Amino acid sequence: MPFQHGNKAAKNADHRRSRLITQQLISALHEPAGEGDVTKLRKVVDKLIAKAIEGEGDVAAIKEIFDRVDGKSPQGAFARWVPVVTVRGR
């Protein structure tokens, strides 16, 4: 379900159209990129990895890779588990 229960926008949204767009994107990404057996999806993945590792690395690309591999971390997850320690000078 793409919307939270009770969301008024969900009642008026055309969920079939959203699924259709997703299906079309997936279908297009699996098409050959024109260079042998390489798909468009593979080219996108290669470019994302290249962007993450070139130079000092693109932080947004690095984050996207980690989010896809490990899953997105919940908001505020570390705030609950990391103790706050106050160090006072003498």
C-alpha positions in Angstrom: 0.0 0.0 0.0 1.7 3.2 -1.2 -0.1 5.5 1.2 -0.8 5.5 5.0 -4.2 4.5 6.1 -6.4 7.6 6.5 -4.5 9.7 3.9 -7.0 11.6 1.9 -4.7 11.7 -1.2 -4.7 7.9 -1.2 -8.5 7.8 -1.9 -8.1 9.9 -5.0 -4.9 8.4 -6.3 -4.9 6.1 -9.3 -2.9 3.2 -8.0 -3.2 1.3 -11.3 -1.4 4.2 -13.1 1.4 4.1 -10.5 1.9 0.3 -11.0 1.8 0.8 -14.8 4.6 3.4 -14.7 6.7 1.1 -12.4 6.2 -1.9 -14.8 7.2 0.2 -17.8 10.3 1.4 -16.1 11.3 -2.1 -15.1 10.6 -3.3 -18.6 12.7 -0.5 -20.2 15.6 -1.1 -17.8 15.8 -4.8 -18.9 16.1 -3.9 -22.6 19.6 -4.2 -24.2 21.6 -1.0 -24.1 22.8 -1.5 -27.7 26.2 -3.0 -26.7 26.0 -6.7 -26.8 24.1 -8.3 -23.9 24.5 -5.4 -21.5 21.1 -4.1 -20.2 20.2 -0.5 -19.5 19.9 -1.5 -15.8 23.5 -2.7 -15.8 24.7 0.5 -17.3 22.8 2.5 -14.7 24.3 0.4 -11.9 27.8 0.8 -13.4 27.4 4.6 -13.5 26.2 4.8 -9.9 29.2 2.7 -8.7 31.6 4.8 -10.8 30.1 8.0 -9.3 30.5 6.6 -5.8 34.2 5.7 -6.2 35.6 8.4 -8.5 37.6 11.2 -6.9 36.6 11.7 -3.3 33.3 9.9 -4.0 29.8 11.3 -4.4 28.2 11.0 -1.0 24.7 10.8 -2.5 25.8 7.9 -4.7 27.5 6.1 -1.8 24.3 6.5 0.4 22.1 5.2 -2.4 24.3 2.1 -2.8 24.2 1.4 1.0 20.5 2.0 1.1 19.9 -0.5 -1.7 22.3 -3.1 -0.2 21.6 -2.8 3.5 18.2 -1.1 3.4 17.4 2.3 4.7 18.1 2.9 8.4 15.0 4.1 10.3 14.9 7.8 11.2 16.4 8.5 14.6 17.6 4.9 15.1 20.9 6.0 16.5 19.5 8.6 18.8 17.8 5.9 20.9 20.9 3.7 21.2 23.9 6.0 21.4 24.4 7.2 25.0 25.1 10.9 25.4 28.2 11.5 27.5 29.1 15.0 28.8 32.7 15.6 29.5 33.5 18.6 31.7 36.8 20.3 32.0 38.7 20.5 35.3 
